[in-house]
Amino acid sequence: MTFTELSPLAKRLYDVLSGTARDTTTLAGANIPDLRVMAASARELVENSMNDRHPRLGTWATVVAAGIAGTDAELAAHHAERQGVIAVAEKVVVFGWEVGRRALFSELLRSVAGTLPRPPMPTTGLDWLAEQPGYLGFARTALESAQARARRLQAGEIPYTTRLFDDAEVAALGRAVRLALHRDEPWLPDLLDALVRDIAVAPTNAKTLPSQALLYEIARAAEDRPTPEAIASLRTAARITRHAGVPKELAKKFKRIEPTLAERLDVAFRMPDGRLRETFGEHTAVISTDGDVELSWWHGGRKLKTVPAAVRRDHPDDVKRLKDLAKQAAQRQATLARALEAGYTSPTPPPYRQLEGNPVADRLIWEFEVSPGVWQAQLGLTVPDVPVRLWHPARATVEEVRAWRETIHDKEIRQPFKQAFREVYLLTPAEEAAVTHSARFADHLCVYPRLRALFKDRGWKSNYLGFWDGGGGYDDPAHRTLAGGQWRVNLHHDLYEEGYVVTGAVEFKRLTAGRWVPAPLAEVPPLVFSEGMRDADLFVAVSSIMSDPQGGDREPGPLRDYWENHSFADLSSTAQVRRDALARLLPRLTIADRCTLSGRFLVVRGDLRTYKIHLGSANILMEPNDAYLCIVAKATASSGLFLPFEEDGRLSLILSKAFLLADDTAITDPTIVRQIEAA
């Protein structure tokens, strides 16, 4: 029997169960007593499913139909013969529910069905699932069973296979992990870490792994509801696996996971940190996290340049372990910094007190409400019993901002993210008049792969644009959620030609009754507006073709015209902050007597020519005729200076070009010399 041969009543029931009915009927909202008269049709669906005659019948819809038909035992036996024990155990739990509860479960899963990667299960759905009889217990038992099976495989008790879990088991375990991560269950970290380690490496020397499918499913679950421990476990998997493709795939996921952790500040702040010291005979290894994470080796009070030969010889495993610990500590610091930065737009104060004494927090500026409405700023987090928040320049006077920049610069404090030198974006009259959109960063031509990489790094999501068959794939807004998921910022961008996009308007949407509704810019909270616009400015500054040092060599056309119009244009907010930082750095430079700041440029006096380095694009003009000088990054040398921030690499690039050009008679690169002499 084919699907078309089913009785009309059975087809109707299938439409309701599978959500394909043309009206809005769902079983969960239907009258269950009335549906019981359809027991014969429900039995027809179940029997066809068990006879493999009806592949279109979804598994969970069939479980609902079995409840109507009274055929639970038959269907359960059918599943037990064809699916792994973990998937069967999940169905045993669901078979214990009444029909309405089963229907709600089926509809919940259907809402996130489709091709991989699966969209996140809604928070409300996870909360509901945790309340259903037996399901939370199943989640823990399922993961314990999975870990036990993986452990048996590693111990050689069962034959090695690259498909340790079948598809139904992977899906069930994915739901279990999502639920446990969402609830931040205390039993999960150790269990998940052991499971991830065992499924990431073959028990033999094979370069395969026991369950790539489950490893990626766990990573997708962590994308939705990450915890620091889950991230650490997945990083361990990326480090120990022998499969060449897995670390690359997980690296892509980490770029999405860590920004999401920033929205779970309640769990992000419990990441451990601190100094570690271990002794090996006459030598001591120290992992310090006071600034950048560093693994150093000491002999008495003398710091060594490399790992001592005796330690390398006698303790090779410990050397490797300590290097891994240092990498993990650096990753934890980066993740925590991202979480703290996201806290700017949080509608409720994050639990900052958990960070007292943390070296990341000690390099930031904090504010304490010493009396109602009166906030006092200080460097480092020593938490009194008063409200506390991160200092932001948008809430400070110009004099206060200047003073804090001086402090950070004079003390040579490298902040975990740009705070004292952070840009501020205020609503303009033109934007207020436009009501719901800003054209401040519109009409910029950007290198698309570079822009996509920035989206991922800053926690934005967007579909890949392309001239797909049938159209419709060449415009799509990128977006990021802010303020704990209550606000969304959109950056429109259209595919211009292969490899390039043109930016459009920025708009903000507010979550209202479960829908994203465009909001007037005047109603957007100032910090939400500033942080959203700051990302948009960063995207344009870094990915725009105006920063291409070889842009002047392009063929005549729109790309060349854009480069010529924007490479030496007025400074953006980001470039203005860069100018302020350079003003503080210049007096410390060995080439200070050869450098001056003039408007949009750092002017450098060489022996052969005088050069103007644009503070936005880092492109160079030569006096007296403003001839363009092309210098690619590899031709420059590092200045070795302390920099108060380095978000996009442009500040160090400008300084390295300045050092190179101040001593222009020593330049040996023929392409540069030829340009200087010819101009």
N, C-alpha and C positions, 0 to 999 in steps of 0.2 A: 504493500500500500504506500503510495506517495502522499505528500502533503496535500495535494489537490484532491485526493480521494477521501480525505477525512470528512466526516459529517459536518453540515453547516454549524450545528451547535458546538461541536468540538473546535472548529475553526474560530468561532466567536470567543470561546473560552481561552483558546491559545492567544488571540489578540489581546485579551484582557491581562492574561498572566505575563505575557512577554512585553507589554507596553507598546504594542504596535497598533492598538485600536485607534481609529481616526478621531474618535471623540476623546474626552479627558478621563474616561473611566479607568480606574485602577482597582485591583482586587482589595487593596487595603481600605479603599473608601466605599466599596460596594456593600450590598446587603448580604451578609454571609448566609443567613437562612435561605434566601432566594437562590444563592449559588449552589446550595446543597442538592437542589433538584437536578443539578447538572452533573451528578456523581457519575452517571454512565459515560458522559462525554469526557469527564476528567479521567476515568479509568481507560478510556480509549487513548487519550494522550499518553498516559503512563505506559501502557502496553506497547504502543508504537515506539516510545523512547527506549524501553528495555529490549525491544527486538531490533534496535538500530535502524528502524525504518524511517525515522523522522529526525534527521540531524539538525533541523532548525529549532527543535525544542530545546530551550535552555535548561541546564541542569537544575537551577534553583526554581525556575518556573514549574518544572516537573515535580519538585519537592512540594510545592504548594498544591499542585494538582493531586498529588498522592494524599494530601491531607483531606481534600474534598472527597476523593474516591474511596478512602479507607484502605489504601494499598501501601502503607508505609513499610511494612515488613518486606514485601516483595521488592520494592524499589531499593530499600537498604541493602538487601542481599545482592541485588544487581550491582550496586556501587561497590560493595565489598570485593566483588570479583574483578573489578576493572580499575580501581583507584587505590592509591597507597593508603596506609593505615592512618596517616595524619589527616588526609582529606576525608576519609570515612569517619574519623572521630568528630570532625566538625559537623558532618551531616547528622551524626547521632544526636548531637546537641540540638540541632535545628528540628529534627524529627520530634523532639520532645515538646515543641511549641505548638500552640494552636494555630489554625490557618491564618488568622489575621496577622499574627506576629511574624509568621513565615513570609507573608506577602510583603510586609514592611521591609524585612531583610532583603528579599529579592529585589524590591524597588531600589533600596539603598545601593546594592551592588550594581544594578543596571545603570544607575546614575553615573557610575565611574567606569563602566565597561568600555570596550573598544580596543583599538590597537595600542601597543606599548609605545611610549611610556604611559602608564595609566595616570589620569588626572588624580589629584589628591582627594581622598574621602573627606567630605565636609566634617568640620568639628562637631556639629550637632549630631551627625550620624554616628561618629565615634562615641560620643557621650551616650547616645541611645543604645548602641551596641553593648557598651559596658554594663548597662543595667539589665540586659536580657539574661534569663536564667541559664547559668552554666557557661556563658561564653567567655567571661574573663578567666575562669578557671581553665577552660580549654586553651586559651591563648598561652598561658604559662606551661601547661602540660605539653602542648604541641611543640613549643620551642625546646623544652627539656628533652622530648623524644627525638627531635631533629639533632640536637647536640649529641645525644647518646649514640645515634646512628653514625654520625660523622666521627665520633671518637672510636667506635668499633672499626670503622673503615681504616682510620689511621693506625689502629693497633693490629691490623691484618686479620681481624676476625671475620670480615666479609670481603668478597672480591672487589677490587678497585673498578669503579665505573665513573664516567664523566656525567652520568645522569643519576645522581644519588637520590633525587626526589623527582616524582613525576609532576606534570604541569599543574594538576589539581592540588597537589601538596604545596608547590611553590606559591600558588595563589592563596591558599589557606594560611601558610606561614607568613606571607606578606601582610595579611589582615591582622594576624596575631602581633607582628612587630609594630605595625602602625598603631594598634590599640595600646600596646604597652608603652611605646614612645610618647603617645599623646598624653597618657596618664602619668608619665615619668615614673613608672613602677620601680621600686628600689631593688627588686630581684633581677631586673633586666640587664644592667651593665656587665656583670661577670659572665652571665649566661650567654649574652650576645657576643661578647669578646671571644669566648671559647669556641662558639659555633662558627664565627667568621674566620677565625684562624684555621679551623679544621677543614672548611670548605674552600679555602683559598689556595691550598697547596696539596698536590698529589702525594700519597704515601710512598710512591715510587719516585724515581728521578724524572718522571714525565713532565713535560712543560704544559700539560693540561691541568685542570682542577676539578675536584669532585662535583661542584655545582656552581657553574658560572651563572646560571639562571637565578638561583636563590641569592647569590652574592649581589647581583644587580637589583633584585627585588628589595633586598634590605637597604641598598643604597637609595632606591627610589622612595622607600618609606622614610629614610632619614632626610631626604629632600623636603618631605612634607612636614615632619615634626622632629627636627634634629635635637640631639642632646650632645654635650661635649664628649661623653663616653662613647657614643655611637660613632662620632666622627673619628675619635682616636682609634677605635677598632677597625674602621674601614681604611684608615691610613696604614695601620699595621698590615692589613690584607694587601694593600697596594705595594707595600715594601717587601713582603715575603713571597708573594706569588711568583711562579716561574713563567707564567703566561705573559708574553710580551704585550699583548693588547689590553690586558686588564688594567694596569696602572694608568694607561692613557685614557681609558673610558672613565675610570674613577676620578681622574684629575678633572675631567669635564664636570662631573657631578659635584665635586668639592666646590667649584665656583658657584654652584647654585645652592649647595647645602649651607655654606657658611653665612651668606646673607640672610637666609631664613632663620638661622640660629639667632641672628641679631634681633629678630622679632620675638624671641623667647627669652627675654632678659632674665626671667626668673630662674631659668636653668643655666643660662650662659655664664652667670657670674660665679658659679661654684667650681670653675676650673682651677686646679691646683697650680701653684707656682712657688718659686723660692730657689734657694741656693743648695746645691748638692756637692758633697765633698767625699771622695773615696781615696784611700791610701793603698799604694802598691809598693811595698818595700820602702825605698828611700824617696819615692816619687808620689805626688798627690795630684789627682784629677779634680778640677773644679768646674762645675757648670753654674755660671752666674746669669741672672736674669735682671740685673739692675738696669741695664740699657738694652742694647741688642744682645740676644742670647749668645753666649760664648762658652766653648769648652776649652779650658786651658790646662796646661801641665806645669807643675812646679817641682823644683828641687830645693827644699828648704824655703828660703825667701826669694829665690830667683825664678822668674817666669821663663819657661823654655819656649823656643820657637816651634818645635815639633814634638810629636809623641816620642818619649824616650825609647831608645833601641831595646833596652832590657824589658820594658813593659810590652812593647810590640812583640818581642820574642816569647815572653813567658805568659802573657795574658791577652792573646789576640781576640778572644771572644769578648772579654771585658771592654777592650778598646772599641770594638764594633757596637757593643751594647750602649756605651756612653755616647758615641756619636749619634746613635738612634735616639737616645733620650734628649740630646741637645736639639735635634731636629724636631722632635715632638714638642719640646718646650717652646721653640720658635713658632711652631704652628699654633700652639695654644695661645700665645701672645697675640698673634695676628688675628685669630678668631675673636678673642676677647676685645681687642681694639675695635674690630668691626661692630661687635655687639654694643660697645659703649658709644660709638659714633651714632648708631641707630637710636640710642636712647634720647637723643636731642628732641625727636618728634613724639616721644612716647606720651600718651595722654595721662598716664599715671606714673608716679615716681618709681623707677626700678629699684630693686633692693641693693643700693650702692654699699650699704654697710658691710656686706659680705666681702668687699674688696679692701677693707682697711689693712694696710701693710703690704698690699700687692704692688710689686714694682711697676706694673703698668699704670696703676692708679696714681702712684707717687709722682709720675711725670706729667700729670694733668692738672688743670686749674679747676677748683671746685668752689661752689657757692653755698653758704650756710645762712639760713633765715634766722638772724640773731634777734629779731623782733618782727612782729607782723608786717609783712610787705617790705622789710629791709633785709637785703642780702649782702653778705660779706664774702669776698673772694680770697682764696688762699691756694698756694701750690701744695699738692699732696693731700691725701685723704686721711685726716685724723677726725673721726666722726663723733661730734658731740651729739647730745640727745635733742637735736633740732632737725627740721627738714633740710635735705641736701639735694643739690642738683649740679650738673655739669655747667661750667661757665661757657657762655656763647657770646661772641662779640656783638651779635645783634641786640643783646640786652645790656650792653655796656656803652659808656660814653667814648668819644674819640680819644680823650685823654687817658682813660683806663685801658683802652686797646693799645695805645702807644706804649704805655708803661709796661704792660704785660709782654709785649713783643720785645722790649728792651731787656726784661728779666730773663726771658727764655733764651734770647740771643747771648746775653752776657754770661749766663751760667752754662751755656752750650748744652742745653737740654734738648735731646731729640725726642719730640713728643710722638706717641704711638699713632696719632693721626693729626692732621692739620687742625689745631685749635686756636692758639694765639694768633696765627697768621691766616685764620679762616676767612674766606670771602663772605660778604653779606649781600643779599639780593633783596632790595625793597621794591614794592609795587610802584610802577610808574603811572603817571596820569594817562598815558596812551593805553596801558594795559587795563586800567580801571575802566576806561571808556569802551574798550573792546569787550568787556564784561567777562567772558568765559575762556578767552584764549590769549596767549602771549606770542607775538611774532619776534621776540627779542633774538632768538637763535634760529630763525627761519632762513631758508635760501642759502644754506652753506653746502658746498659739495664736499662729501666725505668719502674716504676710502672705506668701503663697506666691511671687509674682513676686520679691519682695525676697529671700526665702530662696534661690530658684533662682539669682539673680544672685550671691549669696555663695558658693554651691556652686561655680560656675564660677570665681570669682575665687580661691578657695582650693584649686582643683585637685581638687574632689570630683566624682564622677559619679553621676548618678541619672536614672531614666526620668521623663518628664513624667507627673504624676498627673492623672487626670480621670475623670469618671463615664462611662466608655466603655460602649457597647452591649455587653451580655453580662457586664458587671462585670469586676473584676480589675485595673482601672487606677487604683485609689484608695489603694493602699498599696505602698510600695517603699522599701527602705533606700537612702539615699545612702551612698557609700563613698569612701574615699581610701586609697591604698597608702602605707605608710611604711617606713622602714628598708630602703631599696633594693629594695622590692617583696616583702619577707619578711613584713610585717605589713599587715593591713587593718583600718581602723576603720569601723564602720557606725553611722549614725544613722537609726533608724526614724522615719518620719513618715507620717501618714495624712491623706488629704483630709478636711477637716472640713465645709466647704461651699465653694461656688465662690469661689476667690480666697484661701482660708485653709486651713492645715494645722495639725494638732496633733502635737507632737513625741512620740517614744517613747523607747525604751531605746537606750543606746549599748553596743555590744559590739565586741570585738576578735577577729580571726581570724588564725591563723598558717598560712602556706603550708607544707603537709606533703604530700610525694609528689605535687605538682602540684595539690592541692586545698586550698581554704580551709576550715580546721577551727576551730570556736569554741574559744577558749582561756580558761582561768580568768584572771580579772583579776589575781590575785596572780602569775601567770607572765609578764605583759606587762612588758617592760623599762620602767623608770620614766620615761625620757624619751619613749618611744613613747606610754605612757599619758598623760603630761602634755600632749604636743602634740596628741594626738587629742581629749582633753577640752577643751583650750583652743579648738580650732575649734568644737566644739559649743557652748561658752559664748558665743563670738562670734556664732554664728548666732542664738541665742536673744536675746542682748542687742540686736542690730541689727534683726532682723526681727519680733520679738514686737510685738503691738499695745499692749503696756504703754507703749511709747515714743511712742505717738500723742498729740500734744498736744490733739487734739480728741476723744479717746476718751470723755470725759465727756459728750459730746453724742450718743452712740450710743443707739439705742432699747433699752429694758430687755430683757435676755436674756443668754445665756451670754457673748457677746463683751463686753458691758458689765460683767458680773459679773467676768470675768477681768481686765479693765482696772482695775477698782476694787480688786481683791485684790492686784495685782502692781505697779501703778505706783509705789507708795511702799514696796515690800517691802524685806527685808534685802538688803544689798549682795552681789552676786556677786563672784567673784575678780577679774574685770575691773574692776568698780566700786571694789573695795578698792584696786587699784593706781592707779586714777584719783584716789582720795582722797589717796593718798600723794604723787602728783605735785602736786596742788593745795596740799597743805601746804607744799611747797617754793616754789610759785609765789606764794602769797598775799603774803608780805612784800615782793615786788617790785612789787605792783600799786599804782597810784595810788589805788585804792579800798580799800587794805588795812585802813584804820581802820573800814571799814563791813562787813567780811567776817569771818566765823568759821566754822570747821568744827565741826559738832555731830552726832555719830553718822552717820546716813545722808545728811545734808544740808549744803549750803553755805548758811549763813544770811547774807542781805544786808539791811543796814539802809538803807532809803530815807527820804525826808522824809515821805512819805505813809503808808507801811506798812513792815512787815518781812516779808521773803520767804524761804521755804525751798525751795532747788532740790535735788531728789533727785539723788544722784550716780550713780544707775543709769539712770533713765529721762530725766533732765533736766526732768521735770515740776515744777510749782511749786505750793506752798501758801502762803497769806497768813495771817499772824498778825493778830489773836489767835484767830480761829475756824477756822483751817485751811481757808479757802475756796479752791477751786481756781482758778488763774489760767492761762488758755490763751494761750500765745504761740507762734505758728508761727515757723519758722526765718527766714523772709524779713523778719520784723519786727526781728530782732536785728542788731547791728553787730559787725564783727570787732574784736577787742581789739588786734591787731597785735603780740602778745607772742610771744616764743620759746617753743615747746612741745617738750619732749623726745621726744614721740611724738604721733601723731595717726592711729591705726589706723582708727577708725570715725567720727571727726568729733564724738564726744560731748563730749570735753574742751573743744574750742573753742566748742561750742554752749553749754555750761554757763558758760564765761567771758563769752561775748558777752551772755548773759542777765543775768549778774551786773552787767556794766557798764551795761546798759540800766536795770536796776531800782535801782541805787545812785543814779541821777539821775532818779528817777521823776517829778519835777515837770517835766522837760523832754520827757516822752513825749507825742507828738502823735497817735499812732495811736488813733482813737476806740474801736476794739474793746477795746484794752487799758485805756484810761482809764476806760471805762464799767465794766469789771470791777473795777478798783481802787476806784472811788468807790462801787460798789454793795455791795461785800462788807462 
